[in-house]
Amino acid sequence: MILINIDSLSTTELQYIAQQEGVKSWKDLDREELIDALEEAFGEQDDENLQTIKGKINRNRYCNSLTSYRGNSHPVNGLPGTESLPESYHDTSIHLLLRDPQWAFAYWSFSSHLLEEIVDDEGAPLGSFFLRVSQTPLGGGEESAYDITIDTDDQQWNINLPQMGASYAVDLCWRDKRGEEQSLARSNSVEVAQPYWVGKAGRLGDDLSLFCIHFSSLVTREGEIIDNAILRELAQQMSGGVL
């Protein structure tokens, strides 16, 4: 059950709920009158429910969003301050969020105009989409990239970041049946900083207390190695690349 202080709702939300509940002349009521009318309406309905379900009331009341508390979402014509959301927007875009030093999360959307151009009369795609992940070392160096094939219906992807100390960006790309490629949108860049101890593994090897602090969490109580990119990199350096 969702119980929200009815006084916290906006006048627009009160008007919408009143319309859903069939309150007469809801457009002409001021805020206080709307609250009184809704409390009376729900009070009557709860009295009816008490008689039919023996005291167990199951109602989502006073929802603080412009959707029906019954779970039925539909446009509201003439209600001030509301409009239905479009199925798609005018721009094709892609966004990138950093999750941890190993992974980023990408999500994207296609404009309706683009989708009309890349399908045939039967709705089949005239090519394929893919993500091009670009990686640039933070200290300078050449940019490298790799591709991830995606389906037309995909809208998000978890992307592995193979190297710390680099910045990443993702292009949402299209390849037509002739093999020609184009970037439809490019994401923002995210940076994965190089951890302090990477490159200083020798100091950890010379200081037992530092070694214990950093590597005591490598293995769980059950004996499983924790998948930590920073500790794995340090372990590779200290072992000469042999683990």
Phi and psi in degrees as a GROMACS rama.xvg file:
@    title "Ramachandran Plot"
@    xaxis  label "Phi"
@    yaxis  label "Psi"
@TYPE xy
-103.214  112.333  ILE-2
-116.703  109.832  LEU-3
-119.272  140.84  ILE-4
-56.7552  116.252  ASN-5
-64.0108  -25.082  ILE-6
-68.5494  -19.2161  ASP-7
-82.7302  -10.5321  SER-8
-77.393  148.851  LEU-9
-74.6022  162.901  SER-10
-60.8423  -37.823  THR-11
-61.2745  -43.1714  THR-12
-66.4716  -39.4529  GLU-13
-61.8362  -41.9383  LEU-14
-62.8858  -40.0643  GLN-15
-65.6816  -45.9832  TYR-16
-63.7229  -38.8799  ILE-17
-62.5422  -40.2587  ALA-18
-62.8415  -42.1401  GLN-19
-62.4427  -35.898  GLN-20
-85.0816  -1.32817  GLU-21
74.7022  27.5388  GLY-22
-67.8124  128.104  VAL-23
-70.7019  140.602  LYS-24
55.6322  37.871  SER-25
-62.1928  -27.744  TRP-26
-67.9325  -26.3178  LYS-27
-92.4477  -5.41766  ASP-28
-86.8368  141.152  LEU-29
-82.9666  -178.879  ASP-30
-58.7214  -48.5588  ARG-31
-65.0126  -37.9877  GLU-32
-67.084  -36.7913  GLU-33
-63.5613  -43.8743  LEU-34
-61.7543  -45.0483  ILE-35
-62.3672  -41.9948  ASP-36
-65.8192  -40.4181  ALA-37
-70.5663  -40.317  LEU-38
-62.7455  -38.0748  GLU-39
-67.8532  -42.0758  GLU-40
-64.1766  -45.4481  ALA-41
-71.8018  -31.236  PHE-42
-62.8592  -42.8438  GLY-43
-64.6747  -40.8651  GLU-44
-68.7415  -36.8432  GLN-45
-66.6316  -34.8017  ASP-46
-63.5811  -40.2072  ASP-47
-66.1213  -41.9316  GLU-48
-65.9485  -33.5658  ASN-49
-60.967  -34.288  LEU-50
-76.8263  -28.2439  GLN-51
-95.8718  -28.5353  THR-52
-121.095  18.6178  ILE-53
55.3934  51.3598  LYS-54
87.7701  -7.03152  GLY-55
-95.7506  105.191  LYS-56
-98.4308  125.473  ILE-57
-124.749  86.1361  ASN-58
-139.741  134.683  ARG-59
-90.5642  103.621  ASN-60
-106.157  151.002  ARG-61
54.2693  47.8404  TYR-62
-63.9174  136.915  CYS-63
-94.1235  39.6321  ASN-64
-143.742  158.958  SER-65
-85.8845  56.1589  LEU-66
-130.97  156.244  THR-67
-65.7324  137.476  SER-68
-67.2718  -14.6485  TYR-69
-82.1433  -3.78702  ARG-70
92.3908  7.35073  GLY-71
-101.95  112.072  ASN-72
-99.9005  128.238  SER-73
-157.517  158.333  HIS-74
-64.0214  152.825  PRO-75
-117.304  110.983  VAL-76
-81.9489  130.26  ASN-77
83.608  -4.89918  GLY-78
-81.0835  122.889  LEU-79
-63.1179  138.621  PRO-80
80.4825  10.1073  GLY-81
-126.975  151.466  THR-82
-160.217  155.39  GLU-83
-77.8459  144.484  SER-84
-77.2782  143.41  LEU-85
-72.3511  154.086  PRO-86
-68.94  -29.0642  GLU-87
-149.615  165.054  SER-88
-109.82  175.274  TYR-89
-75.3306  -25.865  HIS-90
-106.112  144.336  ASP-91
-90.2624  126.714  THR-92
-144.573  160.032  SER-93
-142.165  143.876  ILE-94
-131.943  149.098  HIS-95
-129.021  128.534  LEU-96
-121.421  134.563  LEU-97
-82.3156  126.114  LEU-98
-92.7106  -50.2148  ARG-99
-160.902  -179.352  ASP-100
-61.0425  -11.279  PRO-101
-108.744  -22.4778  GLN-102
-136.434  146.353  TRP-103
-128.753  158.711  ALA-104
-117.698  123.815  PHE-105
-112.108  139.563  ALA-106
-140.009  150.296  TYR-107
-150.321  169.924  TRP-108
-147.705  150.428  SER-109
-107.429  141.698  PHE-110
-72.7725  151.288  SER-111
-62.1682  -34.9867  SER-112
-63.2514  -41.5732  HIS-113
-64.9198  -44.7457  LEU-114
-61.2757  -32.5637  LEU-115
-69.0616  -30.1969  GLU-116
-80.0934  -25.7559  GLU-117
-102.421  10.8712  ILE-118
-123.609  153.257  VAL-119
-85.8888  -172.242  ASP-120
-63.5176  -23.902  ASP-121
-95.1526  3.28488  GLU-122
88.4104  4.41536  GLY-123
-82.7038  139.127  ALA-124
-65.6222  144.637  PRO-125
-92.7958  15.9743  LEU-126
179.133  -148.95  GLY-127
-145.762  153.21  SER-128
-98.522  152.934  PHE-129
-155.781  158.661  PHE-130
-101.547  132.706  LEU-131
-109.941  110.838  ARG-132
-91.7756  118.047  VAL-133
-101.993  136.883  SER-134
-127.211  127.606  GLN-135
-129.883  124.274  THR-136
-59.3206  139.388  PRO-137
-67.3904  -31.4393  LEU-138
-82.5335  4.94118  GLY-139
102.72  151.819  GLY-140
143.571  177.319  GLY-141
-76.0717  144.43  GLU-142
-78.6605  137.784  GLU-143
-122.64  163.046  SER-144
-151.133  155.604  ALA-145
-143.846  156.627  TYR-146
-109.518  149.299  ASP-147
-128.02  120.497  ILE-148
-76.2063  134.001  THR-149
-128.592  160.525  ILE-150
-92.1063  162.936  ASP-151
-60.5496  -32.4652  THR-152
-84.5436  -9.92214  ASP-153
-68.5223  145.675  ASP-154
-131.547  -5.55621  GLN-155
-157.71  159.883  GLN-156
-159.383  140.161  TRP-157
-89.6326  125.111  ASN-158
-113.714  126.003  ILE-159
-76.5821  136.521  ASN-160
-107.158  105.88  LEU-161
-74.9746  -16.193  PRO-162
-138.914  131.89  GLN-163
-81.548  163.591  MET-164
72.2027  38.6394  GLY-165
-148.165  160.505  ALA-166
-107.147  149.51  SER-167
-130.273  144.623  TYR-168
-143.477  156.247  ALA-169
-127.964  131.466  VAL-170
-100.92  133.224  ASP-171
-88.1401  113.189  LEU-172
-118.234  159.075  CYS-173
-129.174  135.598  TRP-174
-122.49  118.579  ARG-175
-81.951  179.424  ASP-176
-70.438  -14.1672  LYS-177
-87.4012  -4.05076  ARG-178
91.2542  1.77565  GLY-179
-78.2406  137.305  GLU-180
-114.284  150.393  GLU-181
-149.616  145.989  GLN-182
-86.8454  122.362  SER-183
-87.1489  -31.0981  LEU-184
-163.851  150.106  ALA-185
-121.546  138.846  ARG-186
-80.034  172.949  SER-187
-67.489  163.871  ASN-188
-96.0427  145.309  SER-189
-124.242  146.29  VAL-190
-113.145  137.378  GLU-191
-112.612  106.441  VAL-192
-69.0865  150.464  ALA-193
-76.8639  120.867  GLN-194
-60.5523  150.67  PRO-195
-58.0538  -43.0606  TYR-196
-81.0145  -14.9406  TRP-197
-68.2023  125.853  VAL-198
95.2114  -7.91331  GLY-199
-123.913  30.4148  LYS-200
-61.5821  -28.6216  ALA-201
-61.1717  -35.3904  GLY-202
-65.7026  -37.0119  ARG-203
-66.2684  -36.8201  LEU-204
-68.382  -26.5496  GLY-205
-89.483  -12.4645  ASP-206
-123.193  104.794  ASP-207
-61.2866  -37.9159  LEU-208
-66.4065  -42.0768  SER-209
-63.7322  -41.2361  LEU-210
-60.0887  -45.2577  PHE-211
-65.9809  -38.6339  CYS-212
-60.929  -44.8601  ILE-213
-82.9378  -28.9142  HIS-214
-107.072  -0.836128  PHE-215
-67.0017  -21.8966  SER-216
-95.962  8.7749  SER-217
-69.0558  -29.9681  LEU-218
-124.384  133.921  VAL-219
-77.9133  175.038  THR-220
-62.3771  -25.9452  ARG-221
-84.0935  -1.49274  GLU-222
88.6004  10.2682  GLY-223
-89.63  137.742  GLU-224
-76.7182  130.854  ILE-225
-78.2647  134.316  ILE-226
-82.6955  85.757  ASP-227
-118.781  118.2  ASN-228
-62.8266  -39.2244  ALA-229
-67.879  -48.4655  ILE-230
-67.3436  -34.0994  LEU-231
-65.1807  -40.6692  ARG-232
-63.3248  -42.9959  GLU-233
-64.2639  -41.6549  LEU-234
-63.0935  -38.5483  ALA-235
-64.5803  -40.2986  GLN-236
-66.5745  -41.944  GLN-237
-73.3402  -23.8751  MET-238
-97.4769  6.12961  SER-239
71.5577  25.2837  GLY-240
87.8933  3.70932  GLY-241
-113.837  118.368  VAL-242
